[in-house]
Amino acid sequence: MKPKAIFNWSSGKDSALALYKTLQEEKFEVTSLLTSINKEFQRISMHGVHVSLLEKQASSLGIPLIKMELPKEPSMDEYREIMSKTMYSIQSEGVTHSIFGDIFLEDLRAYREEQLRKIRMEAVFPLWKQNTINLIHEFLDLGFKTIVTCVNEAYLDKSFAGRIIDKDFIADLPENVDPCGENGEFHTFTFDGPIFKKPVRFAIGETVKKMYPRPKSDNDEQEEDYVFWFCDLISK
């Protein structure tokens, strides 16, 4: 009997490729997808995708979806409490592993592993330390299709939001931007590929600018806000 695992699903390309590899290896029984949702706006945290499209994704993948609803701006204590309750509930169903699409963020991996150890669960990283140029080309060669839903203005301008990722997109990326956006340069929504029963249909809406306050520095001076561009996707 294969161990049961939950898959941490962001709706984007890294999640899709990591899930593809997990399903191909057949080492785990993926019981469900877990996605963090902004409770107020009913959108995926950071990616900005509406929950209606997330639900269509899960339906096309044929995997049950667990939505973890978070307040608009949760504190770390609030986040930990909600996550802990969610994971204990999942663990009670016999789930022993939690799968992530992270590639090379060491601090994030260490945090995930530490939190899971507390409840005797194990973290799995199918894409860990793989070359991101190779990964994005593998993703496209497999037939996946994904659209950029959010860009960090510190790395990319508004024109990149709403673009389909293809070889032209990769060629247009500045040298300081990771091809998979692993440093938070951009986020995506994957709408078709070998793990989907059918494409997720959507229309492209407006692109909007949103600003988020940076933490104050040691000298207590407020630095410039984080600026992101979000391309809205409308379910069809």
C-alpha positions in Angstrom: 0.0 0.0 0.0 1.4 3.4 -1.0 1.7 6.1 1.7 -0.9 8.8 1.6 0.1 12.4 0.7 -1.4 15.8 0.4 -0.3 18.0 -2.4 0.3 21.7 -1.7 -1.3 23.3 -4.8 -0.7 26.9 -5.7 -2.4 26.6 -9.1 0.8 27.5 -11.0 3.4 25.9 -13.1 5.8 24.6 -10.4 2.9 22.9 -8.7 1.7 21.4 -11.9 5.1 20.0 -12.8 5.7 18.6 -9.3 2.3 17.0 -9.3 3.0 15.5 -12.8 6.3 14.0 -11.5 4.6 12.7 -8.3 1.9 11.0 -10.3 4.4 9.5 -12.8 6.5 8.0 -10.0 3.5 6.4 -8.3 5.2 6.4 -4.9 2.3 8.1 -3.1 -1.5 8.1 -3.1 -2.3 11.8 -3.5 -5.5 12.2 -1.5 -6.2 15.9 -2.0 -4.9 19.3 -3.1 -4.4 21.9 -0.4 -4.6 25.6 -1.3 -4.4 28.8 0.8 -7.2 31.2 0.1 -7.7 34.8 1.0 -11.1 34.5 2.8 -12.2 38.1 2.1 -11.5 38.1 -1.6 -11.9 34.4 -2.3 -8.6 34.3 -4.3 -5.5 32.2 -4.1 -2.9 33.8 -1.9 -0.3 35.7 -4.0 -1.4 34.3 -7.3 -4.6 36.3 -7.2 -6.7 33.6 -9.0 -10.4 33.4 -8.1 -11.5 30.3 -6.3 -13.9 29.5 -9.1 -11.0 28.8 -11.4 -9.2 26.8 -8.7 -12.2 24.6 -8.3 -12.3 24.0 -12.1 -8.6 23.1 -12.0 -9.2 20.5 -9.2 -12.2 19.1 -11.1 -10.1 18.7 -14.3 -7.3 17.1 -12.3 -9.8 14.7 -10.6 -8.3 15.3 -7.2 -10.3 16.6 -4.2 -9.6 20.1 -3.1 -9.1 21.4 0.5 -9.3 25.3 0.7 -7.5 26.7 3.7 -9.0 30.1 4.3 -6.9 32.9 5.7 -7.7 36.4 6.9 -6.7 39.3 4.6 -3.4 40.0 6.4 -2.8 37.1 8.8 -0.2 37.4 11.5 2.3 34.6 11.7 0.6 33.3 14.9 -2.8 33.3 13.0 -1.3 31.5 10.1 0.4 28.9 12.2 -2.9 28.3 14.1 -4.9 27.8 11.0 -2.3 25.7 9.3 -1.9 23.5 12.4 -5.6 22.8 12.6 -5.8 22.1 8.9 -2.8 19.7 9.0 -4.0 17.8 12.1 -7.3 17.3 10.4 -5.5 16.0 7.3 -3.2 13.8 9.3 -6.2 12.2 11.1 -7.2 10.8 7.7 -4.0 8.7 7.6 -1.9 11.2 5.5 1.8 10.9 6.3 3.5 13.1 3.6 3.1 16.7 2.3 4.3 17.4 -1.2 5.6 20.9 -2.4 6.7 22.4 -5.6 9.6 24.4 -4.1 12.9 24.3 -6.0 15.7 26.0 -4.1 14.5 28.2 -1.3 16.4 26.7 1.6 14.8 28.7 4.4 11.3 27.9 3.2 12.1 24.2 2.9 13.6 24.2 6.5 10.5 25.9 7.8 8.1 23.4 6.1 10.1 20.4 7.4 10.2 21.8 10.9 6.5 22.4 11.1 5.7 19.0 9.6 8.0 17.2 12.0 5.9 18.6 14.9 3.0 16.5 13.7 5.1 13.5 12.6 4.6 14.2 8.9 7.3 14.3 6.2 7.9 16.9 3.4 8.6 15.8 -0.2 10.1 18.1 -2.9 10.0 16.5 -6.4 11.7 19.5 -8.1 14.3 20.2 -5.4 17.6 21.7 -6.7 16.8 21.0 -10.3 18.0 23.5 -12.9 15.1 26.0 -13.5 16.0 26.6 -17.1 15.6 22.9 -17.7 12.5 22.7 -15.7 10.6 25.4 -17.6 11.5 23.9 -20.9 10.5 20.4 -19.7 7.2 22.0 -18.5 6.5 23.4 -22.0 7.8 20.3 -23.8 5.3 18.1 -21.8 2.5 20.3 -23.2 1.6 22.3 -20.2 0.1 25.7 -20.7 0.2 28.5 -18.1 -0.5 32.2 -17.9 1.2 34.9 -15.7 -1.2 36.2 -13.2 1.0 38.4 -11.0 4.4 40.1 -11.4 6.6 41.8 -8.9 7.4 45.3 -10.3 10.8 45.2 -8.7 11.7 42.6 -11.3 9.2 42.8 -14.2 6.9 45.5 -15.6 3.2 45.4 -16.2 3.5 44.1 -19.7 4.5 40.6 -18.4 1.2 40.2 -16.5 -1.3 38.2 -18.6 1.3 36.7 -20.9 1.3 33.0 -21.8 4.6 31.4 -20.9 6.4 30.2 -24.0 9.9 30.4 -25.4 9.5 34.0 -26.3 8.5 34.8 -22.8 11.5 33.1 -21.4 13.8 35.0 -23.9 12.3 38.3 -22.8 13.0 37.7 -19.1 15.8 40.0 -17.7 19.0 38.2 -16.6 18.2 38.7 -12.9 14.8 36.9 -13.1 14.7 33.2 -12.5 13.0 31.3 -15.4 10.6 29.7 -12.9 10.1 32.9 -10.9 11.4 31.0 -7.8 12.3 34.2 -6.0 8.8 35.6 -6.3 9.3 37.5 -9.5 6.1 36.2 -11.0 3.2 33.7 -10.4 1.1 31.7 -12.8 -2.1 29.8 -13.4 -1.8 26.5 -15.3 -4.8 25.7 -17.4 -3.9 22.7 -19.5 -1.4 19.8 -19.7 -1.0 16.1 -19.5 -2.5 15.8 -16.0 -5.7 17.7 -16.9 -8.8 15.9 -18.2 -9.7 19.0 -20.2 -8.5 22.6 -20.4 -9.7 25.1 -17.8 -11.5 27.9 -19.7 -11.2 31.5 -18.8 -11.1 35.0 -20.2 -8.5 37.7 -19.5 -9.7 40.6 -17.5 -8.1 43.8 -16.5 -4.6 44.2 -15.0 -4.5 46.1 -11.7 -1.8 47.5 -9.5 -1.6 46.6 -5.8 0.8 47.9 -3.2 1.7 46.1 0.1 3.7 47.7 2.9 7.3 46.5 3.5 8.3 45.7 7.1 10.0 48.6 8.8 13.8 48.6 8.9 15.9 48.8 12.1 16.0 52.6 12.1 12.1 52.5 12.0 11.9 54.2 8.7 9.2 52.9 6.3 10.7 51.7 3.1 9.0 51.8 -0.3 6.0 49.6 -0.7 6.0 46.3 -2.6 4.3 46.8 -5.9 2.6 44.0 -7.8 0.6 43.8 -11.1 -2.3 41.3 -11.1 -4.0 40.1 -14.3 -7.5 39.0 -13.5 -8.7 35.8 -15.0 -12.5 35.4 -15.5 -14.1 31.9 -15.4 -16.0 30.9 -18.5 
